[in-house]
Amino acid sequence: MKLLYANDTAGTYPDSWYKATASDSNAKQYRQVTGAHSFDVCVIGGGFTGLSAALTLAEQGISVCVLEAHRVGWGASGRNGGQLGSGFNRHEALTKTYGIKASQQYWTFCERAKQYVLDLARKHNIDIQYVPGIVNALHRPYSVSKLTQELDEFNNTHPGAALQALDKAALQDHVRSEQYHAGIFEETSGHLHPLNLALGIAEAASKAGATLFENSPATKIERLLTSSERFKVHTHSAQVVCNTVVCAMNGYLDSLVKEARTDVIPINNFIVATEPLGEDIKNLLPSNAAIADSRFVVNYFRRSADDRLLFGGGENYGYRFPKHYPEIVQRAMTSVFPSLQNARIDYAWGGTLGITRSRWPSVKQWQPGLYSSSGYSGHGVALANFCGHAVGNAIAGNTEDFNALNQLKTGYIPGNDFIRPWLCAAAMGSSALLDRLPSFGKQS
Ligand SMILES: Cc1cc2nc3c(=O)[nH]c(=O)nc-3n(C[C@H](O)[C@H](O)[C@H](O)COP(=O)(O)OP(=O)(O)OC[C@H]3O[C@@H](n4cnc5c(N)ncnc54)[C@H](O)[C@@H]3O)c2cc1C
């Protein structure tokens, strides 16, 4: 079974709120690839990673095509929570494991990644509907003086960081739920319409000279030993010879690049959108910042432009989404906001993302000319675009960011294609259990 086809209709965007509200609702269709083609670079996967890589290459005059199995932005890029964040909550653990220098470098990448996305949208006039502000809401009691001290230390050691501690009263300006005790405000983060972003980057890449193919799943990457080109990428109806391949399939990576399977594992995550809630949503989320909570299986939510609650949560680790996933997410939503018990759910959808053990992205060159970039571990709105851009630049000859990203340790995922999902389910499932233990975790 393939994640590419397990939960969706081929060639069709899921029925998400994003699809319903995309500014380019008659999204330009790109043709299916047929016959024999030759490009300098063949990118496999038309999400943020692949599209940003293609745009970067095309802007530098390099001939590039994108093979997308379904539609551009069809994967996680067009279905996520829209939070353009830094993933602050992982830095403490990262500092412990890898040291302060690595944590600082990663922080700088995250800050640059967010700015890269905002600049891209501005430059290409993409209607991303950006709203600034993300709050990390802490679901365990936490001493605010201790939090303030920790954040001061973080801000002093991480360039450009300006994280603010919120006590319970200050948190009410952002989220009104009895579930949360304190929070961390990230001013330089925010939320946006991810499908608009993906469609906009696709159009920019196409205008810059990239050739985009949809409904064109790559089935095999053949290494050529006797030709001047290094690779032949096969689809059911075409072959593309090229010098360089960029695998940008993230959670849908499957077995095209076997080496990458030990770096990145797929997980599924789900979102519901309520009916428009009018003034009620403004009372629940007064500042219009997006919220991500501190649970291992994170609840994340925000106001939509038409005053719905977009609420994400729940995870599973197999190929198929659980049948009742809308109810799972709705339960999480009403435990955060009991007043929404009777709110109608208008849209529910799921998607697949890639995570690594360290939660740092996997940005690799596996052999000369064979790149992959994936495993953004829930922070790909900023990082997938930035890493795709870095891979594009590396291929064009500017390797600085790629080399630094390539050094990030991702951690080895043991097992084989059959055992790995089970190992992952066991590891993630036991960590998720900790969310339910009242006394576990940071307290003070
Ligand atoms: C429900 C959900 C919520 C999320 N929320 C957030 C959030 O709020 N903030 C955040 O930063 N991140 C979030 N993420 C993660 C983020 O969306 C991803 O990290 C990011 O979109 C990855 O981009 P990508 O281009 O690497 O992968 P994708 O967008 O998944 O694109 C991969 C593409 O490759 C294509 N493909 C795969 N195999 C082949 C093949 N063989 N041939 C051709 N094409 C192929 C797929 O069709 C797909 O379109 C979320 C993810 C999900 C699923």
The ligand as a Tripos MOL2 file, in Angstrom:
@<TRIPOS>MOLECULE
LIG
   53    58     1     0     0
SMALL
NO_CHARGES

@<TRIPOS>ATOM
      1 C1         -2.3620   17.9670    9.0370 C.3       1 LIG1
      2 C2         -1.0080   18.6390    8.9960 C.ar      1 LIG1
      3 C3         -0.8080   19.8090    9.7100 C.ar      1 LIG1
      4 C4          0.4320   20.4450    9.6750 C.ar      1 LIG1
      5 N1          0.5630   21.6610   10.3020 N.ar      1 LIG1
      6 C5          1.7140   22.3570   10.1490 C.ar      1 LIG1
      7 C6          1.8110   23.6830   10.6510 C.ar      1 LIG1
      8 O1          0.8520   24.2690   11.1580 O.2       1 LIG1
      9 N2          3.0010   24.3200   10.5140 N.ar      1 LIG1
     10 C7          4.0820   23.7460    9.9070 C.ar      1 LIG1
     11 O2          5.1280   24.3700    9.8130 O.2       1 LIG1
     12 N3          3.9870   22.4930    9.3860 N.ar      1 LIG1
     13 C8          2.8340   21.8030    9.4720 C.ar      1 LIG1
     14 N4          2.7200   20.5740    8.8890 N.ar      1 LIG1
     15 C9          3.8770   20.0220    8.1620 C.3       1 LIG1
     16 C10         4.0810   20.6920    6.8010 C.3       1 LIG1
     17 O3          2.8510   20.7630    6.1250 O.3       1 LIG1
     18 C11         5.0900   19.8780    5.9710 C.3       1 LIG1
     19 O4          6.2970   19.7820    6.7120 O.3       1 LIG1
     20 C12         5.4190   20.5120    4.6410 C.3       1 LIG1
     21 O5          4.2580   20.8670    3.9470 O.3       1 LIG1
     22 C13         6.2560   19.5500    3.8190 C.3       1 LIG1
     23 O6          6.3540   20.0300    2.4980 O.3       1 LIG1
     24 P1          6.9450   19.0710    1.3820 P.3       1 LIG1
     25 O7          6.9180   19.8060    0.1130 O.co2     1 LIG1
     26 O8          8.2690   18.5630    1.8320 O.co2     1 LIG1
     27 O9          5.9780   17.8130    1.3670 O.3       1 LIG1
     28 P2          4.4740   17.7010    0.7820 P.3       1 LIG1
     29 O10         3.7720   18.9800    0.8010 O.co2     1 LIG1
     30 O11         3.8480   16.5370    1.4390 O.co2     1 LIG1
     31 O12         4.7240   17.3970   -0.7570 O.3       1 LIG1
     32 C14         5.1970   16.1800   -1.2020 C.3       1 LIG1
     33 C15         4.6140   15.9890   -2.5950 C.3       1 LIG1
     34 O13         5.3020   14.9050   -3.2230 O.3       1 LIG1
     35 C16         4.3870   14.2500   -4.0470 C.3       1 LIG1
     36 N5          4.9350   12.9150   -4.3260 N.ar      1 LIG1
     37 C17         5.1970   11.9430   -3.4320 C.ar      1 LIG1
     38 N6          5.6960   10.8660   -4.0480 N.ar      1 LIG1
     39 C18         5.7810   11.1740   -5.3720 C.ar      1 LIG1
     40 C19         6.2110   10.4800   -6.5330 C.ar      1 LIG1
     41 N7          6.6490    9.2290   -6.4530 N.pl3     1 LIG1
     42 N8          6.1540   11.1250   -7.7210 N.ar      1 LIG1
     43 C20         5.7060   12.4060   -7.8110 C.ar      1 LIG1
     44 N9          5.2690   13.1020   -6.7460 N.ar      1 LIG1
     45 C21         5.3010   12.4920   -5.5340 C.ar      1 LIG1
     46 C22         3.0940   14.2370   -3.2450 C.3       1 LIG1
     47 O14         1.9650   14.0690   -4.0870 O.3       1 LIG1
     48 C23         3.1440   15.5950   -2.5670 C.3       1 LIG1
     49 O15         2.3880   16.5770   -3.2640 O.3       1 LIG1
     50 C24         1.5130   19.8860    8.9250 C.ar      1 LIG1
     51 C25         1.3010   18.7100    8.2090 C.ar      1 LIG1
     52 C26         0.0680   18.0950    8.2340 C.ar      1 LIG1
     53 C27        -0.1440   16.8410    7.4460 C.3       1 LIG1
@<TRIPOS>BOND
     1     1     2 1
     2     2     3 ar
     3     2    52 ar
     4     3     4 ar
     5     4     5 ar
     6     4    50 ar
     7     5     6 ar
     8     6     7 ar
     9     6    13 1
    10     7     8 2
    11     7     9 ar
    12     9    10 ar
    13    10    11 2
    14    10    12 ar
    15    12    13 ar
    16    13    14 ar
    17    14    15 1
    18    14    50 ar
    19    15    16 1
    20    16    17 1
    21    16    18 1
    22    18    19 1
    23    18    20 1
    24    20    21 1
    25    20    22 1
    26    22    23 1
    27    23    24 1
    28    24    25 2
    29    24    26 1
    30    24    27 1
    31    27    28 1
    32    28    29 2
    33    28    30 1
    34    28    31 1
    35    31    32 1
    36    32    33 1
    37    33    34 1
    38    33    48 1
    39    34    35 1
    40    35    36 1
    41    35    46 1
    42    36    37 ar
    43    36    45 ar
    44    37    38 ar
    45    38    39 ar
    46    39    40 ar
    47    39    45 ar
    48    40    41 1
    49    40    42 ar
    50    42    43 ar
    51    43    44 ar
    52    44    45 ar
    53    46    47 1
    54    46    48 1
    55    48    49 1
    56    50    51 ar
    57    51    52 ar
    58    52    53 1
@<TRIPOS>SUBSTRUCTURE
     1 LIG1         1 GROUP 0 **** ****
